[in-house]
Amino acid sequence: MLQEVERLQKRQPTSRVLDPSEGIKALHSELREAQRQAFFLGQKIVTLRGRIKIAIGESLGIRGIASWKWREQWRLDLDALRREEPKVYEKFKCLSGYREFHLE
């Protein structure tokens, strides 16, 4: 199933919109409930993690519990590249696309 979803995600859809079957309506309802539960669980996780992070404060961590390390990361500033080196930006930009799923 996941391979089929991945294959379909890479294809542009037709303009057709399907009518829902009873089975799809049930899946929709089940998915909405699962997302609601996931949201509340996610909020609980964020809160618990936040409380531990506050306990760590400016330290590196709490032995045997958690660490909160600093990581640096390089990123390409595309807006600055477009502004400062428009020819380089135009030469290396490429169009890509994917399907975006939205539950109604």
C-alpha positions in Angstrom: 0.0 0.0 0.0 2.8 2.5 1.0 4.6 1.8 -2.4 1.3 2.6 -4.3 0.8 5.8 -2.3 4.4 6.8 -3.0 3.9 6.1 -6.7 0.7 8.1 -6.8 2.2 11.0 -5.0 4.7 11.5 -7.8 2.0 11.7 -10.5 -0.1 14.7 -11.4 -3.8 14.1 -10.7 -6.6 14.3 -13.3 -9.3 17.0 -12.8 -11.9 14.4 -11.7 -13.3 14.5 -8.2 -14.8 11.3 -6.9 -18.0 10.8 -4.8 -17.4 9.1 -1.5 -18.5 5.5 -0.8 -19.7 4.4 2.6 -16.4 2.7 3.2 -14.5 5.9 2.4 -16.8 7.9 4.7 -16.0 5.5 7.5 -12.2 5.8 6.8 -12.5 9.5 6.9 -14.3 9.5 10.2 -11.7 7.1 11.7 -8.8 9.2 10.4 -10.3 12.4 11.8 -10.6 10.8 15.2 -7.1 9.4 15.0 -5.8 12.8 14.1 -7.6 14.4 17.0 -6.1 11.9 19.4 -2.7 12.4 17.8 -3.0 16.2 18.3 -3.8 15.8 22.0 -1.0 13.2 22.5 1.4 15.6 20.6 0.4 18.4 22.9 1.1 16.2 25.9 4.5 15.3 24.5 5.4 18.9 23.9 4.4 19.9 27.4 6.4 17.1 29.1 9.4 17.8 26.9 9.1 21.5 27.7 9.0 20.8 31.5 12.2 18.7 31.2 13.9 21.4 29.1 13.0 24.0 31.7 14.6 21.7 34.3 17.7 21.4 32.2 17.8 25.2 31.8 21.2 26.4 30.4 22.9 23.1 31.3 23.9 20.4 28.9 21.5 17.9 30.3 20.4 15.8 33.3 22.4 12.7 33.8 20.4 9.6 32.9 17.4 11.6 31.9 18.0 13.8 28.9 20.5 16.0 27.1 19.9 19.3 25.3 22.9 19.9 23.2 23.7 22.8 20.9 24.0 21.9 17.2 25.1 24.2 14.4 23.9 23.8 10.9 24.7 25.4 7.6 21.8 26.4 5.3 21.7 28.1 2.0 19.9 31.4 2.0 18.0 31.2 -1.3 16.6 34.7 -1.0 20.0 36.2 -0.7 21.4 34.0 -3.5 18.5 35.1 -5.7 19.2 38.7 -4.9 23.0 38.7 -5.0 23.7 36.1 -7.7 20.5 35.9 -9.9 22.3 34.2 -12.8 23.7 31.4 -10.5 20.3 31.0 -8.9 18.6 30.7 -12.3 21.2 28.3 -13.6 20.7 25.8 -10.7 17.1 26.1 -9.8 14.8 23.3 -10.8 11.1 22.7 -10.7 9.7 19.8 -8.6 6.3 18.9 -7.4 4.4 16.6 -5.2 0.8 15.9 -4.2 -0.4 17.5 -1.0 -3.0 15.6 1.0 -5.7 17.7 2.9 -8.4 16.2 4.9 -11.8 18.0 4.7 
